Amino acid sequence: MAPDLGRLFPNRKGTTGPPILLQRRSSDAFIIFVVVFAVFTDVLLYGLIVPVAPTALHERVGLPVGQEQTWTSILLALYGVALLATSPAAGYIADRLESRWWPFIAGLVALGASTALLCVGTHLGLWIVGRLFQGASTAVVWTVGAAMLVDTVGKEGLGQAMGYMGMGMTLGIMGGPLLGGVIYARGGYYAVFALAFALIGVDIVLRFVMIEKKHAAKWIKHETPESPLSPPPETKEEGSDPENVVFPSGLDAPHDDPKGIATAGSPPPISSKDPASQKPKSAVLTLLASDRMVVTIWAYFIVSVMLTSFDSVLPLFVEGTFGWGQTGQGVIFIPLSIPHITDPLFGIINDKYVNARRYMAAGALFASLPLIVLLRFVTHNSMGQKVLLCALLALIGVCIASLMPPLLVEASYIVHEKEERTPNVFGKGGAMALAYGILNTAYAAGMIVGPFFAGFIRDDVGWGTMTWALGLLTGVSGVPILLFLGGSVFATEKEESADTSLGGQA
């Protein structure tokens, strides 16, 4: 007898029974693990190719000596461009679809296609298309994955869940170049792609096995037996509908019926001010009209600039200062990466002390200023200087780890609060995935700006000036975060609770 594929893949039509291992496959812990692994894999594959690209472009594509670095930078920029262009569209589409599972699978298809193109790429065009597909895949995975976490854990445990996601994201960004360099040096070109395809294989299994909460709910509901003692389902009594209600004499009439003429057969007119009756404005404009959303976008941009700046300048700095080769240039990212195992801890703090996220995020940016500036005192090759560099990078890593969860949850808080105040403000489907798509657009912009910002300053005026520039950029950014994250400190209680027609303070 042929197996019932519907029980294995619940999104397939023709399902005749509840999916196998329904409870486990739809549990919070499993969905969080699948999303975090997807984000980690996607970002890791981005960095895995970085140390391979210069040699491969020369030996496999046939670029002349001297052009490898230029095209490596162009390919990295193309990844950022694809991420920037695709993220809002991915968020919009994910909000309009009934299930987030399908766009999640579409991201996996794009990731597999990009890896295959880069693996067989003996022509520059294949590398260009491969990097574009890779950026599109990351846009879908980050956007849909974050929205899926919001759907799964709700507001109570969102900080911890986003902490895990931030940990996977950062470890992937920092770990990719390290693994790529070591594996390429030891096993060669195809060994790097063997690891990539192995991770994609695991990712395929996990994404197909996972069941979204809202799909699992209908099966769990069906499986729950009805007790004969259970009360019957609630039904509306005649006249209980607010649109079909009789108001006895002596009682106040509805606000929109000041003369008290509402009858059972004559529903009160709908107020023109009723949010549900108004046509929703552009979801993007509604989000961007929020001070909180703007500063969150800016902070996310700064995180990206900071991380990609280190991607750009650290390998060349340790090569020139300490004489480290390819392996050492990858190892230097370990001190920056290890602190990110604490991302979930900072997420838990965010969940438990909601009002602390403003100070946690702003404090991380303020603390990063002196730490980044102190990097300028690493100037020569000695053990003390190497220890100083690693210690400063580790402390900077802690700052980034404490910054990520508050920023990631803030976007969901903004959407939830706007929808609570004005239920139809984003139209059908809401704007949760769109909000994270906008954040990913900011991150992509930072990926494009960061390498050029740090690289050009270091080349023109030196390492010391570059640390001052990057430190001031991050430190000053803490001011708007302190003033507006979680709500404006200047807003009165009345202003904070008032509805606004286009975003306002939410």
ABEGO torsion letter per residue (X at the ends): XBBBAAAABAABBGBABBBBGAAAAABAAAAAAAAAAAAAAAAAAAAAAAAAAAAAAAAAAGBBBGAAAAAAAAAAAAAAAAAAAAAAAAAAAAAABABAAAAAAAAAAAAAAAAAAAAABABAAAAAAAAAAAAAAAAAAAAAAAAAAAAAAEAAAAAAAAAAAAAAAAAAAAAAAAAAAAAAAAAEAAAAAAAAAAAAAAAAAAAAABBBAAAAAAAAAAABBBBAABBBBBBBBBGABAABBBBBBGBBBBAABAAGABBAABBBBBBAABAAABBBBBAAAAAAABAAAAAAAAAAAAAAAAAAAAAAAAAAAAAAAAGBBAAAAAAAAAAAAAAAAAAAAAAAAAAABAAAAAAAAAAAAAAAAAAAAAAAABABBBAAAAAAAAAAAAAAAAAAAAAAAAAAAAAAAAAAAAAAABAAAAEBGEAAAAAAAAAAAAAAAAAAAAAAAAAAAAAAAEAAAAAAAAAAAAAAAAAAAAAABGEBAABBAAAAABBBABGEBX
